[in-house]
Amino acid sequence: MIKGMIVKEEIRIKNVIVHIMDATVGLPVLSDSELEYGPDFGDFVREHIAKLTTGDDTKKCEFYQKESEVYEWLKEYKEEEFVPLSKKIANLLYGIMNSNVDIPSADLLVVRFRGGDQEYLALLKMNFKASYTHRTMGDGENNHNDIIRYKAVLPSESQKLTEAAIINLETMDVRVIEKKYDINGEKTNYFSYLFLKCSSELSHKTKLNIVTKSIEKVQKEGLSDNKACAAMMEAKAILQEELAEKGGFVVEDLADRIFEEKADLRDAFQEEMEKYDMVRQEVIPQSESTVKKYQKQHLLTDTGIEIKIPMDQYRNSSNIEFITNEDGTVSVLIKNIEHLEAKY
């Protein structure tokens, strides 16, 4: 696998080439030479590569060695063959795109770079988006400024790519981000399945979502409304502790904490995890945005009142208390408020 995160400052770009993959043309427009670029574009490429190695949407893959053309080409790859290799990769991808109209047109950036002590190849599919720009027309005496819609604008530096791969040229391990498109009437991860021909595991973001939704499901099905709400709040607090203190968790160990006194719910949760082969999986998200929603408890009452409680206050009984009343309703008591501010 890629050894840890590759921060932007560690990336040393060696070769870059761009191939135009416009599905409306019928053929790819392949470049015969590497791209000449300045420091701004170099930063643009490094930023996208860094996002791929640190993002929780990215998943680890392994080539099907006997089936993958890309694997075979990379095993025989020599440094001086960068341009012809990139053309073969682009032709393979374009053939898949040309046969499946839902796959968006793009520019394909093929980048050879060094990160730390490892050599990598990045395949960055920059899907086109439409945007507006100005145009000036004149007859020699008068100018006319106009606004036109341009259909082949690349993603900005701050945007995430939806289809890309980073391949370790020494270990041949792969990291992929992708989106499903309609292939022969079925939503398919074409980038890994048809193009790279590699098997993939779930991303950490997907794993975390599966775990939280499964916890919610078994608690809602196994407990009454108010008890389920209290159990879900406690589960979220435990999740936040695991993420904050350890950076992640093993699913089985997390289940032992959350369902410590509820063996029936633990069994139901384990059944859910077995569907995804996740019982003993590690979940270690790297991006702050992935775990941000676990930093607060967000409550919504049946009367429409919303309450957001920072997790460091949730367990502080001197500031907030949840009271179960005799009639089964719940009261939330917020205490020791020195200053109250209204926000609009």
Backbone torsions as a table, in degrees:
resi	resn	phi	psi	omega
1	MET	NA	166.7	174.3
2	ILE	-66.5	128.6	-174.2
3	LYS	-78.0	92.0	177.8
4	GLY	72.2	-168.9	179.6
5	MET	-79.8	149.9	172.8
6	ILE	-111.6	109.2	-179.3
7	VAL	-79.2	155.4	-174.1
8	LYS	-54.3	-40.2	-175.7
9	GLU	-68.3	-19.1	-179.1
10	GLU	-88.4	-9.0	-173.8
11	ILE	-82.2	124.4	177.5
12	ARG	-116.8	105.5	-176.8
13	ILE	-77.1	131.4	179.2
14	LYS	-106.4	-43.9	-178.4
15	ASN	-141.4	141.4	174.3
16	VAL	-139.9	137.2	173.7
17	ILE	-141.9	150.6	179.0
18	VAL	-123.8	134.2	175.6
19	HIS	-121.4	136.2	-177.3
20	ILE	-89.9	121.4	-174.5
21	MET	-115.2	64.7	-178.1
22	ASP	-90.1	111.8	-175.9
23	ALA	-65.5	-20.7	-178.8
24	THR	-77.4	-14.7	-177.0
25	VAL	-83.1	-35.3	-178.7
26	GLY	99.2	-17.6	177.9
27	LEU	-142.5	148.2	175.0
28	PRO	-74.4	147.3	175.2
29	VAL	-99.2	99.6	-172.9
30	LEU	-93.2	140.5	178.3
31	SER	-88.1	142.3	177.9
32	ASP	-95.7	-0.6	-178.0
33	SER	-145.9	158.2	179.7
34	GLU	-68.7	160.0	-177.5
35	LEU	-81.0	132.3	170.3
36	GLU	-92.1	126.7	-173.3
37	TYR	-143.7	159.8	179.5
38	GLY	-102.0	-175.3	-176.6
39	PRO	-63.9	-33.0	-179.3
40	ASP	-65.0	-44.9	179.6
41	PHE	-69.6	-35.0	175.8
42	GLY	-59.9	-41.8	176.2
43	ASP	-63.6	-38.8	178.2
44	PHE	-58.9	-46.8	-179.1
45	VAL	-67.7	-45.6	-179.6
46	ARG	-61.4	-37.4	179.6
47	GLU	-63.1	-43.4	-180.0
48	HIS	-68.0	-38.8	177.8
49	ILE	-64.5	-45.5	179.8
50	ALA	-60.1	-40.3	178.4
51	LYS	-59.9	-38.7	-178.4
52	LEU	-67.0	-36.7	-176.1
53	THR	-82.8	-17.7	-178.7
54	THR	-108.6	-13.1	-176.0
55	GLY	-77.8	146.8	-179.5
56	ASP	-84.4	-3.7	174.0
57	ASP	-81.0	-16.4	-176.9
58	THR	-79.0	141.2	-178.6
59	LYS	-126.9	152.4	179.8
60	LYS	-82.5	142.9	-179.8
61	CYS	-136.4	161.7	173.1
62	GLU	-130.8	134.6	179.1
63	PHE	-63.5	142.2	161.7
64	TYR	-79.1	98.2	-165.9
65	GLN	-62.0	-33.4	-177.6
66	LYS	-83.6	-9.5	-175.7
67	GLU	-114.3	-24.2	-171.0
68	SER	-85.2	119.0	174.8
69	GLU	-65.9	-40.1	-179.1
70	VAL	-60.8	-42.0	177.7
71	TYR	-60.2	-47.1	-179.5
72	GLU	-60.9	-42.5	-179.7
73	TRP	-65.1	-40.9	-177.8
74	LEU	-71.4	-30.8	177.3
75	LYS	-64.4	-31.2	-178.8
76	GLU	-97.8	2.8	-171.5
77	TYR	-67.6	135.1	172.2
78	LYS	-118.7	149.6	-171.9
79	GLU	-54.0	-38.4	-177.1
80	GLU	-76.0	-3.7	-177.6
81	GLU	-101.7	21.2	-175.5
82	PHE	-58.9	-47.8	-176.7
83	VAL	-64.5	-52.7	179.0
84	PRO	-62.2	-34.4	176.4
85	LEU	-62.0	-45.9	-178.8
86	SER	-61.6	-35.2	178.8
87	LYS	-67.0	-40.9	179.0
88	LYS	-64.2	-41.5	178.6
89	ILE	-63.7	-43.6	-179.4
90	ALA	-64.8	-42.2	178.8
91	ASN	-61.8	-40.9	179.3
92	LEU	-63.0	-47.3	-179.4
93	LEU	-64.3	-42.3	-177.2
94	TYR	-65.5	-35.8	177.3
95	GLY	-58.7	-39.4	177.6
96	ILE	-69.1	-43.0	179.5
97	MET	-62.7	-41.6	-176.0
98	ASN	-67.7	-24.2	-179.9
99	SER	-91.4	-6.1	-176.0
100	ASN	-137.5	100.6	-168.0
101	VAL	-67.1	-19.0	-179.0
102	ASP	-75.2	-19.7	-179.7
103	ILE	-73.2	124.7	-173.4
104	PRO	-72.4	149.1	173.9
105	SER	-65.3	157.8	-174.2
106	ALA	-165.1	168.5	161.2
107	ASP	-98.4	134.7	176.9
108	LEU	-102.2	115.5	173.6
109	LEU	-94.9	122.7	174.0
110	VAL	-107.0	123.2	-171.7
111	VAL	-130.3	124.1	170.3
112	ARG	-99.4	128.2	-176.6
113	PHE	-147.5	165.8	175.9
114	ARG	-113.8	132.3	176.2
115	GLY	-127.3	112.1	-173.5
116	GLY	65.9	-124.2	179.7
117	ASP	-106.3	18.0	-176.5
118	GLN	-117.8	150.3	176.4
119	GLU	-102.8	137.5	-175.9
120	TYR	-135.0	159.4	168.4
121	LEU	-122.7	126.7	177.7
122	ALA	-107.2	133.8	174.6
123	LEU	-114.4	103.3	-173.8
124	LEU	-108.9	106.3	179.2
125	LYS	-88.7	106.8	-177.2
126	MET	-92.9	89.3	-176.6
127	ASN	-63.2	136.2	-179.9
128	PHE	-68.1	146.1	170.6
129	LYS	-132.6	156.4	180.0
130	ALA	-91.0	140.3	176.9
131	SER	-151.6	174.8	-177.6
132	TYR	-111.2	145.0	174.6
133	THR	-144.7	171.2	-178.6
134	HIS	-96.2	160.5	175.9
135	ARG	-143.0	136.1	177.5
136	THR	-110.2	127.8	177.7
137	MET	-124.4	144.3	-179.2
138	GLY	-151.7	162.7	178.7
139	ASP	-112.6	15.9	-178.3
140	GLY	101.1	-25.6	-179.9
141	GLU	-116.7	-38.5	-176.4
142	ASN	-123.7	142.0	174.8
143	ASN	-103.1	147.2	174.5
144	HIS	-131.0	116.7	178.2
145	ASN	-91.4	135.1	-176.2
146	ASP	-134.6	161.4	174.0
147	ILE	-112.1	127.6	179.9
148	ILE	-123.4	154.6	177.6
149	ARG	-93.9	120.8	-178.0
150	TYR	-105.5	127.9	-169.4
151	LYS	-97.7	-2.7	-174.8
152	ALA	-123.0	49.6	177.9
153	VAL	-89.2	136.7	-179.3
154	LEU	-82.2	158.5	175.7
155	PRO	-59.9	147.3	178.8
156	SER	-75.8	171.6	-179.1
157	GLU	-62.4	-30.4	-176.3
158	SER	-85.1	-12.8	-178.1
159	GLN	-84.8	147.7	175.8
160	LYS	-84.9	139.4	172.1
161	LEU	-75.2	150.3	178.4
162	THR	-99.4	-18.3	177.9
163	GLU	-139.6	117.3	-179.9
164	ALA	-167.4	162.1	178.0
165	ALA	-145.6	148.7	171.0
166	ILE	-125.6	125.5	-174.5
167	ILE	-116.2	125.9	175.0
168	ASN	-77.0	114.8	-174.2
169	LEU	-73.8	-10.8	178.5
170	GLU	-95.2	-43.9	-178.5
171	THR	-96.8	-17.4	-176.1
172	MET	66.0	18.7	172.3
173	ASP	-78.5	153.2	-171.1
174	VAL	-128.5	144.6	170.7
175	ARG	-125.6	129.2	-170.5
176	VAL	-129.6	142.5	163.9
177	ILE	-121.7	138.6	-174.6
178	GLU	-157.0	167.9	179.1
179	LYS	-134.2	142.5	179.5
180	LYS	-77.9	140.5	173.9
181	TYR	-131.1	162.8	-178.2
182	ASP	-72.5	114.1	177.1
183	ILE	-121.2	111.3	-178.9
184	ASN	53.3	42.7	175.3
185	GLY	82.0	5.6	-179.0
186	GLU	-132.9	135.5	177.6
187	LYS	-66.7	123.1	-171.6
188	THR	-136.9	142.4	171.0
189	ASN	-80.0	78.9	-172.7
190	TYR	-65.5	-29.9	-173.4
191	PHE	-64.5	-43.3	178.1
192	SER	-86.0	-39.7	-170.9
193	TYR	-78.3	-46.5	-175.9
194	LEU	-96.6	-37.4	-173.9
195	PHE	-85.5	-63.9	-178.0
196	LEU	-79.4	-25.8	-175.4
197	LYS	55.3	68.0	178.5
198	CYS	-139.3	153.6	176.3
199	SER	-88.6	150.1	-176.5
200	SER	-134.1	152.0	171.0
201	GLU	-105.4	170.0	-177.7
202	LEU	-68.3	146.3	174.5
203	SER	-71.1	160.6	179.6
204	HIS	-63.9	-34.0	178.0
205	LYS	-65.1	-43.3	178.6
206	THR	-65.1	-42.7	178.5
207	LYS	-58.9	-45.8	-178.9
208	LEU	-62.3	-41.7	178.2
209	ASN	-64.4	-40.0	179.0
210	ILE	-63.7	-44.4	-179.9
211	VAL	-61.4	-48.7	-176.3
212	THR	-67.0	-40.3	179.3
213	LYS	-67.9	-35.0	179.2
214	SER	-70.2	-39.6	175.6
215	ILE	-59.8	-47.0	179.6
216	GLU	-61.1	-41.8	-177.6
217	LYS	-62.3	-50.2	-175.9
218	VAL	-69.6	-30.7	178.3
219	GLN	-72.6	-39.5	178.1
220	LYS	-66.9	-36.5	-178.0
221	GLU	-78.6	-26.4	-173.6
222	GLY	-103.0	-8.0	-176.1
223	LEU	-131.9	159.4	174.3
224	SER	-69.0	166.4	-172.3
225	ASP	-53.1	-56.5	-176.2
226	ASN	-67.1	-38.3	177.0
227	LYS	-66.3	-36.9	178.6
228	ALA	-65.7	-40.0	178.9
229	CYS	-62.5	-45.9	179.4
230	ALA	-63.4	-40.4	179.9
231	ALA	-66.2	-38.5	179.2
232	MET	-67.8	-37.3	176.6
233	MET	-63.9	-43.1	179.8
234	GLU	-65.8	-39.6	178.2
235	ALA	-62.9	-40.5	179.5
236	LYS	-65.9	-37.3	177.6
237	ALA	-64.0	-41.3	178.0
238	ILE	-65.4	-43.7	177.5
239	LEU	-57.8	-46.1	-178.6
240	GLN	-63.0	-38.5	177.7
241	GLU	-62.9	-44.5	-179.7
242	GLU	-62.4	-42.9	-178.8
243	LEU	-69.1	-40.4	-176.8
244	ALA	-74.1	-39.8	-173.9
245	GLU	-89.4	-33.8	-174.7
246	LYS	-115.2	-11.0	-177.7
247	GLY	80.6	1.5	-179.2
248	GLY	163.9	-164.4	-176.7
249	PHE	-161.6	161.4	167.0
250	VAL	-94.3	130.4	-172.1
251	VAL	-54.7	-45.3	-178.4
252	GLU	-61.4	-41.9	179.9
253	ASP	-68.2	-37.5	177.2
254	LEU	-62.7	-42.1	179.2
255	ALA	-61.5	-37.2	178.4
256	ASP	-61.6	-37.2	179.6
257	ARG	-73.7	-47.8	-173.8
258	ILE	-70.3	-39.9	-175.1
259	PHE	-109.5	34.3	-174.6
260	GLU	-54.0	-40.7	-176.6
261	GLU	-112.0	17.2	-178.0
262	LYS	-133.4	77.5	-175.0
263	ALA	-60.9	-35.8	-178.8
264	ASP	-66.5	-40.1	178.1
265	LEU	-70.5	-35.0	178.3
266	ARG	-63.8	-41.5	178.6
267	ASP	-63.1	-41.8	179.5
268	ALA	-64.6	-40.0	178.1
269	PHE	-65.5	-41.1	179.9
270	GLN	-63.7	-36.9	176.4
271	GLU	-60.9	-40.2	177.1
272	GLU	-63.0	-43.0	-178.5
273	MET	-67.8	-32.4	179.2
274	GLU	-65.5	-27.4	177.5
275	LYS	-62.3	-30.6	-177.7
276	TYR	-106.4	6.2	-176.9
277	ASP	55.3	46.4	-173.7
278	MET	-117.5	9.2	-173.8
279	VAL	-56.7	-42.4	-177.1
280	ARG	-110.6	17.8	-178.3
281	GLN	-73.9	147.3	170.5
282	GLU	-89.6	139.6	174.0
283	VAL	-120.2	109.9	-174.7
284	ILE	-132.0	78.3	178.6
285	PRO	-66.1	146.4	-177.4
286	GLN	-109.2	-24.8	-174.3
287	SER	-90.4	135.4	179.0
288	GLU	-61.7	-35.6	-178.3
289	SER	-65.0	-27.6	179.9
290	THR	-67.5	-38.7	-174.6
291	VAL	-99.4	1.0	-175.5
292	LYS	-58.9	-38.8	-175.6
293	LYS	-69.2	-12.5	179.1
294	TYR	-90.4	0.9	-178.2
295	GLN	-87.6	-5.8	178.6
296	LYS	-141.3	147.6	169.0
297	GLN	-91.3	125.9	179.8
298	HIS	-112.9	110.5	-176.7
299	LEU	-109.7	142.6	177.4
300	LEU	-132.9	121.2	-178.3
301	THR	-87.4	166.4	178.8
302	ASP	-70.5	-11.7	177.7
303	THR	-95.9	3.4	175.6
304	GLY	93.5	4.6	179.1
305	ILE	-81.0	132.1	177.9
306	GLU	-109.8	136.8	178.6
307	ILE	-131.7	130.0	174.8
308	LYS	-114.8	124.3	-175.6
309	ILE	-120.5	118.0	174.1
310	PRO	-58.5	141.9	-174.8
311	MET	-62.6	-28.3	178.8
312	ASP	-71.6	-15.8	176.6
313	GLN	-97.8	-20.8	-174.6
314	TYR	-58.5	-40.9	-178.2
315	ARG	-91.8	3.1	-178.1
316	ASN	-90.4	95.8	-174.4
317	SER	-68.1	-16.1	177.9
318	SER	-76.9	-15.2	-179.2
319	ASN	-112.7	-26.1	-179.8
320	ILE	-148.2	141.5	-178.4
321	GLU	-141.1	135.4	175.6
322	PHE	-103.6	123.8	-173.9
323	ILE	-119.0	125.0	175.0
324	THR	-91.5	118.2	-176.8
325	ASN	-82.6	165.5	-177.6
326	GLU	-62.5	-29.6	-178.9
327	ASP	-86.2	6.7	177.3
328	GLY	92.3	-8.6	177.1
329	THR	-78.6	167.4	-177.8
330	VAL	-120.6	137.0	173.2
331	SER	-112.7	142.5	175.6
332	VAL	-113.0	117.4	-177.4
333	LEU	-106.9	117.0	176.6
334	ILE	-100.7	124.0	-169.3
335	LYS	-119.9	163.0	170.9
336	ASN	57.9	43.4	177.9
337	ILE	-84.7	118.4	178.1
338	GLU	-90.5	-30.2	-177.7
339	HIS	-143.8	129.8	179.4
340	LEU	-118.6	128.7	-176.6
341	GLU	-125.5	133.7	176.0
342	ALA	-92.6	134.4	178.9
343	LYS	-117.8	145.4	-179.3
344	TYR	-113.2	NA	NA
